[in-house]
Every structure is written in structure tokens, then in C-alpha cells.
Amino acid sequence: MVEAILIEVRKGKKVTAAFYGHPGVFACVAHRAIKQAKLENINAHMEPGISAEDCLYADLAIDPGKSGCMNLETSQFMFYQRNIDAAAHLILWQVGLAGDKSLAKFSTGKAYRQVLVDLLLETYPADHQVILYQAKVLPIETVRAEHIALADLIHAELFMHATLVIPPSETMQPNQAVLTKLALLDKQELQSKHRPKLRLVL
């Protein structure tokens, strides 16, 4: 795909490569094509699009600014040690491919999913309500927003493009040390504004 794009660019044509969703989100071709074009001193850039993440916020009425969101690809989350903030939303993409290292599968089975659930149970209770989400690709489709208990994820019907949304299980805890420092700065700033200023007139 990268070469098909660049062949036309090298001919001096103005080329636009259109991808569904956002061209830079879970789409390596766009990144690779732009990188190669720049190596060949060809001007190339990416225009933003509407990704599945944008649809997710709208469909599930989630405001990422309220408690924060952590977005990870599911297998990457499993392969590496990541710190989960249980007071924020955790969004795991491509949950149907949990634990796949081959990059050749369209899904992994219940045994792989069990490893994922066991990992999540280190942070969340088994009955914590999670959401299986799939955005609409076509106007005639419907959004999938299925609420299930975390432990039931093992038996859920999952597709390659399914996303697991885990709402916060804890409330945000105030950082008292930082709040104290900020309060002191606010007080100093207020005192500075009200402090009489001496003006010398010669």
C-alpha cells in the first residue's frame, strides 16, 4: 500500500490517500508512506480524521476531561508492565486479539482472554461493570455498547475491532501536598496585589 501511494507521488502527481477513521490511529500505512516520502525529500503531511475513539466518547457519553482516560492496545497492555489508574477510564483497543504476538490472527481464544482478565483483576473487582464497544462503520449499523461484569469477558462474543472500556472503579484522591503548595502561592499572589505600592515623586 505504501509503494502504491509513492509510485504515483514519484510521477509528480498530487496524491491523496484516504483511510477510514483517523489515518494515524491504528493505521501504520499512512505513517510509513509519509516517512518514506520525507526520506525522498517529497512534501507529505497528514490531515486528521474522526477515529473510533472520537465516536466512543460521543456514543458512550464519556468526557475524557472529567476523570481522564488511558488508551492502550490490548496485547501491548499485556506484554508490558503498565501502571493502571483505577480512577480514570481504561480503554483497551482490539480486545478480541488479546495476547496475539503473531499479527496473523483474527481473534484469540478464551485461554488468552483469561490471562487478560486475570491481569485486570489485580486492579478491578470481578463484578466491576465494563463496556464492550464497537463503533458504527456504516450508517445502517448500530453501535455496540454492551455492559457486562469484568469476569464475564472470558465468555463474551468478541470481534477483532471490539474495544473494552473499563470505567473508573475508584474516586480520584486529592494530592494534598501539591494543593497546599498551590494554596500558598495563591495567598502570596493575593497579598502582592493588595500590598500598598510606594511611589516616589521628585
C-alpha positions as CSV (number, residue, x, y, z in Angstrom):
1,M,0.0,0.0,0.0
2,V,2.9,2.4,0.8
3,E,4.5,1.7,-2.5
4,A,1.2,2.1,-4.4
5,I,0.9,5.6,-2.9
6,L,4.5,6.6,-3.5
7,I,4.6,5.3,-7.1
8,E,2.1,7.9,-8.1
9,V,3.8,10.6,-6.0
10,R,7.1,10.0,-7.7
11,K,5.4,10.6,-11.0
12,G,4.9,14.2,-9.8
13,K,1.2,13.8,-9.2
14,K,-0.7,15.3,-6.3
15,V,-1.8,12.3,-4.3
16,T,-4.4,12.0,-1.5
17,A,-4.6,8.6,0.3
18,A,-7.9,8.4,2.1
19,F,-8.3,6.0,5.1
20,Y,-11.4,5.2,7.1
21,G,-11.4,6.9,10.6
22,H,-8.2,8.8,11.5
23,P,-5.3,8.0,9.1
24,G,-2.8,8.0,12.0
25,V,-4.7,5.8,14.5
26,F,-4.1,2.0,14.2
27,A,-3.0,2.7,10.6
28,C,0.7,2.2,10.0
29,V,0.5,2.7,6.2
30,A,-0.1,6.4,6.5
31,H,2.8,6.9,8.9
32,R,5.1,4.7,6.7
33,A,4.1,6.5,3.5
34,I,4.8,9.9,4.9
35,K,8.1,8.8,6.5
36,Q,9.3,7.4,3.2
37,A,8.2,10.4,1.2
38,K,10.1,12.7,3.5
39,L,13.2,10.5,3.2
40,E,12.9,11.1,-0.6
41,N,12.5,14.9,0.0
42,I,8.9,14.8,-1.0
43,N,6.5,17.0,0.8
44,A,3.9,15.0,2.7
45,H,1.6,15.5,5.7
46,M,-1.4,14.0,7.5
47,E,-4.8,15.6,7.9
48,P,-6.8,14.5,11.0
49,G,-10.0,12.4,10.7
50,I,-12.6,11.1,13.0
51,S,-11.4,8.0,14.8
52,A,-13.2,5.2,16.7
53,E,-12.0,7.0,19.9
54,D,-13.9,10.1,18.9
55,C,-17.0,8.0,18.2
56,L,-16.6,6.3,21.6
57,Y,-16.6,9.5,23.6
58,A,-19.9,10.5,21.8
59,D,-21.6,7.1,21.8
60,L,-20.8,6.3,25.4
61,A,-21.1,9.9,26.7
62,I,-17.6,9.9,28.2
63,D,-15.8,13.2,28.8
64,P,-12.1,12.4,29.0
65,G,-11.5,15.7,30.8
66,K,-13.7,14.6,33.7
67,S,-11.5,11.8,35.2
68,G,-9.0,11.1,32.5
69,C,-8.6,8.3,30.0
70,M,-5.8,5.8,29.4
71,N,-5.8,4.3,25.9
72,L,-3.8,1.1,25.2
73,E,-3.7,-1.6,22.6
74,T,-4.8,-4.8,24.5
75,S,-1.8,-7.0,23.7
76,Q,0.7,-4.3,24.3
77,F,-1.0,-3.8,27.7
78,M,-0.5,-7.5,28.4
79,F,3.1,-7.7,27.2
80,Y,4.5,-4.8,29.2
81,Q,4.2,-3.6,32.8
82,R,1.8,-0.7,32.8
83,N,0.5,1.3,35.7
84,I,-3.3,1.5,35.7
85,D,-5.0,4.5,37.3
86,A,-8.3,3.0,38.5
87,A,-9.7,6.5,39.0
88,A,-9.6,7.0,35.2
89,H,-11.2,5.2,32.2
90,L,-9.1,2.4,30.8
91,I,-9.7,1.9,27.1
92,L,-8.2,-1.3,25.6
93,W,-8.3,-1.5,21.8
94,Q,-8.5,-4.7,19.8
95,V,-9.5,-6.8,22.8
96,G,-10.5,-9.7,20.5
97,L,-6.8,-10.1,19.7
98,A,-5.7,-10.2,23.3
99,G,-2.3,-11.7,23.7
100,D,-1.6,-12.2,20.0
101,K,2.1,-11.9,19.0
102,S,1.8,-13.3,15.5
103,L,0.0,-10.4,13.9
104,A,-1.7,-13.0,11.7
105,K,-4.8,-13.9,13.8
106,F,-8.3,-12.5,13.5
107,S,-9.0,-13.5,17.1
108,T,-7.6,-15.3,20.2
109,G,-9.5,-17.7,22.3
110,K,-10.8,-17.9,25.9
111,A,-7.5,-19.0,27.3
112,Y,-5.8,-15.8,26.1
113,R,-8.7,-13.8,27.4
114,Q,-8.4,-15.4,30.8
115,V,-4.8,-14.1,31.0
116,L,-6.1,-10.6,30.3
117,V,-8.9,-10.9,32.8
118,D,-6.5,-12.2,35.5
119,L,-4.3,-9.2,34.8
120,L,-7.2,-6.8,35.2
121,L,-8.4,-8.5,38.3
122,E,-5.2,-7.3,40.0
123,T,-6.8,-3.8,39.9
124,Y,-10.6,-4.2,39.4
125,P,-13.2,-6.4,41.2
126,A,-14.6,-9.3,39.3
127,D,-18.1,-7.8,39.2
128,H,-16.9,-4.4,38.0
129,Q,-19.1,-3.3,35.1
130,V,-17.2,-2.9,31.8
131,I,-18.4,-2.0,28.3
132,L,-17.8,-3.8,25.1
133,Y,-17.8,-1.2,22.4
134,Q,-17.9,-1.2,18.6
135,A,-18.4,2.0,16.6
136,K,-20.6,2.1,13.6
137,V,-18.7,1.7,10.3
138,L,-21.8,2.2,8.1
139,P,-24.9,4.3,8.7
140,I,-27.1,1.2,8.7
141,E,-25.2,-0.4,11.5
142,T,-25.8,0.1,15.2
143,V,-23.4,0.9,18.0
144,R,-22.4,-1.9,20.3
145,A,-22.3,-0.8,23.9
146,E,-22.7,-4.0,25.9
147,H,-22.4,-3.7,29.7
148,I,-21.0,-6.9,31.4
149,A,-19.1,-7.9,34.5
150,L,-15.4,-8.0,34.1
151,A,-15.3,-11.7,34.9
152,D,-17.8,-12.4,32.1
153,L,-15.4,-11.0,29.5
154,I,-14.0,-14.5,29.0
155,H,-17.3,-15.8,27.6
156,A,-18.3,-12.7,25.6
157,E,-18.5,-12.6,21.8
158,L,-15.6,-10.6,20.6
159,F,-14.6,-9.3,17.2
160,M,-11.2,-8.0,16.0
161,H,-12.4,-4.4,16.2
162,A,-14.1,-4.6,19.6
163,T,-12.9,-2.2,22.3
164,L,-13.0,-2.8,26.0
165,V,-14.0,0.3,28.1
166,I,-13.4,0.0,31.8
167,P,-14.9,2.9,33.8
168,P,-13.2,4.1,37.0
169,S,-13.6,1.8,40.0
170,E,-12.1,4.3,42.4
171,T,-12.5,8.1,43.1
172,M,-9.7,10.5,42.5
173,Q,-7.7,11.1,45.6
174,P,-6.6,14.7,46.3
175,N,-2.8,15.3,46.2
176,Q,-2.7,17.3,49.5
177,A,1.0,18.2,49.3
178,V,0.5,19.9,45.9
179,L,-2.8,21.5,46.9
180,T,-1.0,23.0,50.0
181,K,1.8,24.5,47.8
182,L,-0.8,25.9,45.3
183,A,-2.8,27.5,48.2
184,L,0.3,29.1,49.5
185,L,1.1,30.6,46.0
186,D,-2.5,31.8,45.7
187,K,-2.2,33.5,49.1
188,Q,1.1,35.2,48.2
189,E,-0.3,36.4,44.9
190,L,-3.3,37.9,46.6
191,Q,-1.2,39.6,49.2
192,S,1.1,41.0,46.5
193,K,-1.9,42.5,44.7
194,H,-3.2,44.2,47.8
195,R,0.2,45.4,49.1
196,P,0.4,49.2,49.1
197,K,2.9,50.5,46.4
198,L,5.3,53.3,47.3
199,R,5.5,56.0,44.6
200,L,8.3,58.5,44.8
201,V,7.7,61.9,43.2
202,L,10.7,64.0,42.6
